[in-house]
Amino acid sequence: QLNSMGREVFKENICLHGAFAYQLKETRELQKIKQKLEADKTLLLQERETSEGLIRKKILQINCQKAQIGDLQRKVEKLEVALCCTTRESVRQTQKTQHQVLTESQASTVEIKKLQQLLEMKDREMNRVKKLARNILNERTEVERFFLDALEHVKQEIISSRKHYKKKAQTAYYRKMMEACAGKVVPKIQTFKSNLNSRNSVYRDLEEAEKCYWEKIQFEKVDISELTWEQKERVLRLLFAKMNGTNPW
């Protein structure tokens, strides 16, 4: 019986040992599972805290965005009101400007018509002035041609008169020289060429005679018929210069 009980106890011990080993193994597995669950719990807590932080941050952002949206909506409403006012003012100003432009355009049209009429009058007046100036110029040209012809005629008369005077002076001088050969008074030597060094020249006699005549008639009335051809030339040149507004000498 003892051996039988010992065997039973031994078997029971073996069973208990196996059960203990199994239980120990299970305990270790459970501890590992517990550690893993605790690690997962810690990780989940961290993730939860992170998520809650993100949620709070998002809520703050949403609230800020809502506030910004509200401000923007109020600004948009104000801008819409201002835009309506500006549009009405712009339309009113445009209508006023159009009316002013129309009024000024009508006034300008009237002024342009007046200016056109005035311009036509000025053109007609200018044409009359041009015609008158052309007539005056033609008359002046005729007068100038008359003076030039008169001067040319006087020049020819002067040449002819001087030739005639020179011929008479030469004849008289030669006659006196012939008389001197016959025993009468010898006349002064006289030249008949234009020579500045000659003291007794026919041309000097003419110059002295003209000079004395002009000095004589300064305070007397002049008869044109009494003037010599040289004096008539001088008068014509003086008149021609006066007409052209130039200095005759």
C-alpha positions in Angstrom: 0.0 0.0 0.0 2.8 2.4 0.8 4.5 1.8 -2.4 1.2 2.3 -4.1 0.6 5.5 -2.3 4.1 6.7 -3.0 3.6 6.0 -6.6 0.4 7.9 -6.5 2.1 10.8 -4.7 5.0 10.7 -7.2 2.5 10.7 -10.1 0.6 13.5 -8.4 3.9 15.4 -7.9 4.8 14.9 -11.5 1.3 16.2 -12.5 1.6 19.1 -10.1 5.1 19.9 -11.4 3.8 19.8 -14.9 0.8 21.9 -13.9 3.1 24.3 -12.1 5.4 24.5 -15.2 2.4 25.1 -17.4 1.1 27.7 -15.0 4.5 29.3 -14.8 4.6 29.4 -18.6 1.1 30.8 -18.7 2.0 33.4 -16.1 5.1 34.5 -18.1 3.0 34.7 -21.2 0.4 36.7 -19.3 3.1 39.0 -18.0 4.4 39.5 -21.6 0.9 40.2 -22.7 0.4 42.5 -19.8 3.6 44.4 -20.6 2.6 44.6 -24.2 -0.9 45.8 -23.2 0.7 48.4 -20.9 3.0 49.5 -23.7 0.0 49.7 -26.0 -1.9 51.5 -23.4 0.9 54.0 -23.0 1.1 54.4 -26.7 -2.6 54.8 -27.0 -2.6 57.4 -24.2 0.2 59.3 -26.0 -1.7 59.1 -29.3 -4.9 60.2 -27.5 -3.1 63.2 -26.0 -1.6 64.0 -29.4 -5.0 63.6 -31.1 -6.7 65.7 -28.4 -3.9 68.4 -28.9 -4.5 68.3 -32.6 -8.2 68.4 -32.1 -7.9 71.5 -29.8 -5.5 73.1 -32.3 -7.9 72.4 -35.2 -10.8 73.8 -33.1 -8.8 76.9 -32.4 -7.9 77.2 -36.1 -11.6 76.7 -37.0 -12.6 79.3 -34.5 -10.0 81.7 -35.9 -11.1 81.0 -39.4 -14.7 81.5 -38.5 -13.7 84.9 -36.9 -11.7 85.8 -40.0 -14.6 84.7 -42.3 -17.0 86.9 -40.2 -14.6 89.9 -40.5 -14.3 89.2 -44.3 -18.0 89.0 -44.7 -18.5 92.3 -42.9 -15.8 93.8 -45.0 -17.4 92.4 -48.1 -20.7 93.9 -47.1 -19.1 97.3 -46.4 -17.3 97.1 -49.8 -20.6 96.2 -51.5 -22.3 99.2 -49.9 -19.3 101.4 -50.9 -19.3 100.0 -54.4 -23.0 100.7 -54.8 -22.5 104.3 -53.6 -19.5 104.7 -55.9 -21.4 103.2 -58.8 -24.3 105.6 -58.2 -21.9 108.5 -57.9 -20.0 107.4 -61.0 -23.2 107.2 -63.0 -24.3 110.6 -61.7 -20.9 112.1 -62.5 -20.9 110.4 -66.0 -24.4 111.9 -66.7 -23.2 115.3 -65.5 -20.0 115.1 -67.6 -22.0 114.0 -70.7 -24.4 116.9 -70.2 -21.5 119.3 -69.8 -19.7 117.9 -72.9 -22.9 118.1 -74.9 -23.4 121.7 -73.8 -19.8 122.6 -74.5 -20.0 120.8 -77.9 -23.0 122.8 -78.8 -21.3 126.0 -77.7 -18.2 125.0 -79.6 -20.2 124.3 -82.7 -21.7 127.8 -82.5 -18.2 129.3 -81.9 -16.8 127.3 -84.8 -19.5 128.7 -87.1 -18.7 132.2 -85.9 -15.0 131.6 -86.4 -15.7 130.2 -89.9 -17.7 133.2 -90.8 -15.0 135.5 -89.4 -12.3 133.5 -91.3 -14.3 133.9 -94.5 -14.5 137.6 -93.9 -10.8 137.7 -93.2 -10.2 135.7 -96.4 -12.3 138.2 -98.4 -10.5 141.1 -96.7 -7.1 139.5 -97.3 -8.0 138.9 -101.0 -9.0 142.6 -101.3 -5.7 143.6 -99.5 -3.7 141.3 -101.9 -5.5 142.8 -104.9 -4.8 146.3 -103.6 -1.2 145.5 -102.8 -0.8 144.0 -106.3 -2.3 147.1 -107.8 0.0 149.3 -105.6 2.9 147.2 -106.6 2.1 147.5 -110.3 1.7 151.2 -109.9 4.9 151.4 -107.9 6.6 149.4 -110.6 5.3 151.8 -113.2 6.5 154.7 -111.1 9.9 153.2 -110.6 10.1 152.4 -114.3 9.2 156.0 -115.0 11.9 157.2 -112.6 14.5 154.9 -114.1 13.6 156.0 -117.6 13.7 159.6 -116.5 17.2 159.0 -114.9 18.4 157.3 -118.0 17.1 160.2 -120.2 18.8 162.7 -117.8 22.0 160.8 -118.0 22.0 160.9 -121.8 21.2 164.6 -121.7 24.0 165.2 -119.2 26.4 163.3 -121.5 25.2 165.3 -124.5 25.3 168.6 -122.5 28.8 168.0 -121.2 30.0 167.1 -124.7 28.4 170.3 -126.1 29.9 172.4 -123.2 33.3 170.7 -123.6 33.2 171.4 -127.4 32.3 175.0 -126.9 34.9 175.4 -124.2 37.6 173.9 -126.4 36.5 176.1 -129.3 36.7 179.2 -127.1 40.1 178.1 -125.6 41.6 177.4 -129.1 40.3 180.8 -130.3 42.0 182.5 -127.3 45.2 180.6 -128.0 45.1 181.8 -131.7 44.5 185.3 -130.5 47.5 184.9 -128.1 49.6 183.9 -131.1 48.5 187.2 -132.7 49.9 189.1 -129.7 46.9 189.2 -127.3 46.7 188.0 -123.7 47.7 184.3 -123.3 44.8 182.4 -121.5 45.3 180.1 -118.6 46.0 176.5 -119.5 42.8 174.5 -119.4 42.4 170.7 -119.6 39.4 168.9 -121.1 39.7 165.5 -119.4 38.5 164.4 -115.9 41.8 164.8 -114.0 41.8 165.4 -110.2 45.2 167.0 -110.3 44.2 169.6 -112.9 43.6 173.1 -111.5 41.7 174.4 -114.5 39.5 171.6 -115.9 36.2 171.8 -117.7 34.8 169.2 -115.3 35.9 171.3 -112.3 34.1 174.3 -113.8 30.9 172.2 -114.0 31.3 171.0 -110.4 31.9 174.5 -109.1 29.0 175.9 -111.1 26.6 173.2 -109.6 28.0 173.8 -106.1 27.4 177.6 -106.3 23.9 177.0 -107.7 22.9 174.8 -104.8 24.3 177.2 -102.2 22.4 180.0 -103.9 19.0 178.3 -104.0 18.9 177.0 -100.4 16.5 179.7 -99.3 14.8 180.4 -102.6 12.0 178.9 -104.6 13.2 176.6 -107.4 12.0 176.5 -111.0 12.5 173.1 -112.4 13.0 174.5 -115.9 16.0 176.5 -114.6 17.8 173.4 -113.3 20.7 171.9 -115.2 20.6 168.3 -116.3 23.0 167.3 -113.5 20.7 169.1 -111.0 17.6 167.4 -112.4 19.4 164.0 -112.0 20.1 164.8 -108.4 16.5 165.7 -107.8 15.3 162.5 -109.4 17.7 160.4 -107.4 16.6 162.2 -104.2 12.9 161.5 -105.0 13.6 157.9 -105.9 15.5 157.4 -102.7 12.7 159.0 -100.6 10.2 156.7 -102.3 12.3 153.6 -101.5 13.2 154.8 -98.0 17.0 154.8 -98.6 19.8 157.2 -98.4 20.4 158.8 -101.8 24.1 159.6 -101.2 
